[in-house]
Amino acid sequence: MNFLLVGFGGILGGFCRFQLGKVVSRKSHSSFPLGTLLINISGAFLLGLLSSHPVNNRVYLLLGDGFLGAYTTFSTFMYEGFHLFEENKKLNAFVYVLGSLVIGVVGFVGGFALPL
């Protein structure tokens, strides 16, 4: 049962990441990976929110490990950060990598601290 919960959550999270990334890319008209940045920060915030409240283990498997695990994407973050360095866009790369890390932690803490 646990595999099904993680798998189903992962399918939904991956689909949401893909769709949201496409929408943001289309609207931003920039080489800066704004979609991945927003996805990872919102995912960190949502994981903080989920982690701060007692939830059933199955709910956490579905939403935390499954959905948010597939929704956020470290590999894309690494690829896009490296690609910015490779294109000699060092300031964009620095802002993207550092911003993702710092704002991601702030997002997680913000979600964790949000009283519901």
N, C-alpha and C positions, 0 to 999 in steps of 0.2 A: 504494500500500500504506500509506503514512504516513497518508493521510486516513482510511482504514478503521480503523487502530489508534486514532487520536485520537477518531474518531466512536464506535467501540465502547466505548472507555474512558469517553467522555463520557456515553453512554447509561447505563452502569452507575453512574457517579458521580452523575448527576442523579437517578436512581432511588433510590439510597441516601440522598442528601440529603433528598429528598422524604419518604421513609418515616421516616427518623430524626427529621426535624423534626416530623412528625405525632405520633410516639410521645412525644417530649419535651413537646410542647405539651399533649397530652392528660394527661400525668402531672403537669406542673408547675402547672396551673391558675393561671397568672399572666400578666399582660400584658407581663412582662419577656421579651424574645426569647432565652430560654435555649437553645433548639434551635439557632439560628443561631450563637450564641456558641460552643457546644460543637462544632458542626460545623466552624466556621472554625479553632478552636484545634486540634482533632484533625487537620484537614487540613494545617495549618502544621507540626505535629509529624511527620506522615507524609511531607510533602514534604522536611523536613529529613532524615529518615531515608533517604529515597530518594536525596537529593542527596549524602549523605555516603559512599555506596558506589558503586563503579564498576558501572554497569549498561549493558547493550546499549542503543543508541540507540532501538531499537524498543520495548524495555521501558519506557524513559523516556517515549516518546510515548504509549504505552498508559496507563501509571499516572500520570505526572507531568502531562503536558499534557491528556490525555483524562480519566481518572478524577478526579484531584484538582482539575483545572481546573473540572470541572462540579460536583464535590462541595462545594467551597468557593464562597462566593457574596458577592462584594463589593457587588453591586447590592442584595441583600436586606439586607445589613449597613447600607448607606446609608439605605435606605427605613425600616428599623425604628428606627435611631438618630434620623432626622429625625422620625419619627412620635412617639417619646417626647418630643422637644422640643416638638412641636406640641401634645401632650396636657398640656403643662406639668409633665411628670415629669422635671425637669431633673437631679435626682440620679441617677435610673435611667439617663437618657441619657448622663450623664457617665461613670458606672461602666461602662456597656455599651461605649461608644466607646473610652474609654481602656483598659478591661480587654481588649477585643478586640485592640487594637494591641499593648499591652505583653505580655499573656499569649501572643498569637500569635507574637511575636518570641521569647519564652522557649521556647515550644513548638517552633519551628523549630530553635533552637539546641540544645535538648534532644534532639530527634530526630537532628540532625546529629552530636552528640557521642556518641550511644549506640553503644557498640562491639558489633558483631554478628559 
